[in-house]
Amino acid sequence: MITEHIFELASYRIDPDAHITVNREVCKPCRHRACTFVCPAGCYQWNESNLRIDFAYDACLECGTCLMICERGALAWNYPKGGFGVRFRVT
Amino acid sequence: MKTHDVIVVGAGPAGTTAALRMAQKGLKVILVERGNVPGEKNMFGGMLPHCPAGEKLLPRFHEEAPWERHVVKRTLCLLSETSASSFVFESNRFDRPPYCGYTLYRPVFDRWYAQRAIEAGVTILTGCLAEELLTQGKSICGVRIGRVNGELRAPITVVCDGVISLLAQRAGLRKALEPGDLALGIKALFRLEEREINERFGLVRDQGCSQEFIGCTKGVRGGGFIYTQLQSLSAGLVLHLDSLKKSGLAPCDLFEEFLAFDPVRKLLKGARMVEYAAHMIPEGGYKSIPKLFGDGVLLAGDAAGLCYTNGLNLEGMNLAIASGLQAAETVMEAFQKCDFSAKQLGQYQSRLQECFVLQDMKTYEKSMDLLRNDRLFSVYPRLVGTIMERIFQADGKPRKKFSRIGWDATKEAISVKDLISDLLKGGASLL
């Protein structure tokens, strides 16, 4: 699985502050939970025991897919601060 | 607080082109880039078709830019579970200058290109995110950057911050993007020896090849691609976001399944995956182009939604460079007249209409709609495979005419009503 090796396949300078935050109150009623499958970095997971979305931003590829598919507007989405985030070397 | 003539946001092909041109013409330009180096945040398939706009800026553009290979061979491959039908086109004409197109690495190309802009006098701020647009009345008058006292002011801001363009939205030039306007591109870079690449793809010297695949995305609208660089291959998928969202499928699973298709697996055998990337692609076509100008602001490149495909041509970078150039010409005219209003900057729209940028977008407006047909990515590639299998298969029984084989297979795969509708739409969009 690519997403399991993502830190070997992309390099990052991780911003201590998250550039994306999930408003779990807003996303609670969502049924499709598309963020849990469309994110190409696998940053969103459905947590069955807590019944909520778990989100980790450190592997984010900054593609914006999650922002575009969330019609509820549950995400405060920004790019990481200048110089932080993913760093493609040869792509 | 510093004052410049022009601020350009984003050191991709659109932004760097605009900055370079304006600096060549004597304007004081500052170019703001969120990556540590230009190109660090890009994802690119792909190939840049021959680019006359680049030559206009730098006379030796095509000789000196850091290309990987010049593309002489284009392949379109229709995949089904059991078969692959390929259309391969090669031309000797594409093997001599001016070449038809090049493969390239964006972190390498963008850095080289930005260096030319610096030589021309552009000030570049890297590792610097343009967070907000500054306004004065209804006019844009600069950007706020994430640094202490981080306000940059100028009479004009050229916004080239890429497909998601939060700034274009904040400037009120565009409504929020919808999944139907976008495709997700995911891609991996594979290392492979030059000799192996040449052998597998039938290439010599620095000849290159592009291969596109359809029928490999489990019915999600989209396709796969492989491009050859000198010592690496780029392989990936482009997936319409609305279709992907509806499918419930994960793009990385689809990607791994794509890599496992026989023809793909053979090309990539023994190649080592070294980098993985994902990016949005504007796929909304002509109708999704935002307002391209406002008071004190212009949009260019992906931020302006300038990107199209007609199934065979995939254009983005060329449109970015050409729109960046037209943005620069528009800004120069505005400085001559000392008028930075939307009315004056509206010249940009006319300029893009006069050149290939908006004309091509318009020409292929309907083909973008055609590519929203689910059957094109599942039913038809499979149908072609079925027909070819039946044509070639010998089973001791008398053979049927091709037309009969074709018609029987077609009837099994698709209703007559759908077929006629697809043929009419296809005809209208491409002929």
Chai-1 contact restraints between the chains, C-beta under 6 A:
chainA,res_idxA,chainB,res_idxB,connection_type,confidence,min_distance_angstrom,max_distance_angstrom,comment,restraint_id
A,I2,B,C252,contact,1.0,0.0,6.0,A-B,restraint_1
A,I2,B,Y276,contact,1.0,0.0,6.0,A-B,restraint_2
A,T3,B,C252,contact,1.0,0.0,6.0,A-B,restraint_3
A,L9,B,E275,contact,1.0,0.0,6.0,A-B,restraint_4
A,L9,B,Y276,contact,1.0,0.0,6.0,A-B,restraint_5
A,A10,B,Y276,contact,1.0,0.0,6.0,A-B,restraint_6
A,A34,B,K245,contact,1.0,0.0,6.0,A-B,restraint_7
A,F37,B,A250,contact,1.0,0.0,6.0,A-B,restraint_8
A,V38,B,L244,contact,1.0,0.0,6.0,A-B,restraint_9
A,P40,B,I186,contact,1.0,0.0,6.0,A-B,restraint_10
A,P40,B,P251,contact,1.0,0.0,6.0,A-B,restraint_11
A,P40,B,C252,contact,1.0,0.0,6.0,A-B,restraint_12
A,P40,B,A278,contact,1.0,0.0,6.0,A-B,restraint_13
A,L61,B,A278,contact,1.0,0.0,6.0,A-B,restraint_14
A,C63,B,A278,contact,1.0,0.0,6.0,A-B,restraint_15
A,C63,B,H279,contact,1.0,0.0,6.0,A-B,restraint_16
A,C63,B,M280,contact,1.0,0.0,6.0,A-B,restraint_17
A,G64,B,I164,contact,1.0,0.0,6.0,A-B,restraint_18
A,G64,B,M280,contact,1.0,0.0,6.0,A-B,restraint_19
A,T65,B,L184,contact,1.0,0.0,6.0,A-B,restraint_20
A,M68,B,L177,contact,1.0,0.0,6.0,A-B,restraint_21
A,M68,B,P179,contact,1.0,0.0,6.0,A-B,restraint_22
A,M68,B,L182,contact,1.0,0.0,6.0,A-B,restraint_23
A,M68,B,L241,contact,1.0,0.0,6.0,A-B,restraint_24
A,I69,B,P179,contact,1.0,0.0,6.0,A-B,restraint_25
A,I69,B,K245,contact,1.0,0.0,6.0,A-B,restraint_26
A,Y79,B,R34,contact,1.0,0.0,6.0,A-B,restraint_27
A,Y79,B,L129,contact,1.0,0.0,6.0,A-B,restraint_28
A,K81,B,L129,contact,1.0,0.0,6.0,A-B,restraint_29
A,K81,B,G146,contact,1.0,0.0,6.0,A-B,restraint_30
A,G82,B,R34,contact,1.0,0.0,6.0,A-B,restraint_31
A,G82,B,G127,contact,1.0,0.0,6.0,A-B,restraint_32
A,G82,B,C128,contact,1.0,0.0,6.0,A-B,restraint_33
A,G82,B,L129,contact,1.0,0.0,6.0,A-B,restraint_34
A,G82,B,G146,contact,1.0,0.0,6.0,A-B,restraint_35
A,G83,B,N36,contact,1.0,0.0,6.0,A-B,restraint_36
A,G83,B,G127,contact,1.0,0.0,6.0,A-B,restraint_37
A,R87,B,E40,contact,1.0,0.0,6.0,A-B,restraint_38
A,F88,B,E40,contact,1.0,0.0,6.0,A-B,restraint_39
A,F88,B,A277,contact,1.0,0.0,6.0,A-B,restraint_40
A,R89,B,P107,contact,1.0,0.0,6.0,A-B,restraint_41
A,V90,B,Y105,contact,1.0,0.0,6.0,A-B,restraint_42
A,V90,B,L189,contact,1.0,0.0,6.0,A-B,restraint_43
A,V90,B,E275,contact,1.0,0.0,6.0,A-B,restraint_44
A,T91,B,M43,contact,1.0,0.0,6.0,A-B,restraint_45
A,T91,B,L189,contact,1.0,0.0,6.0,A-B,restraint_46
A,T91,B,E275,contact,1.0,0.0,6.0,A-B,restraint_47
A,T91,B,A277,contact,1.0,0.0,6.0,A-B,restraint_48
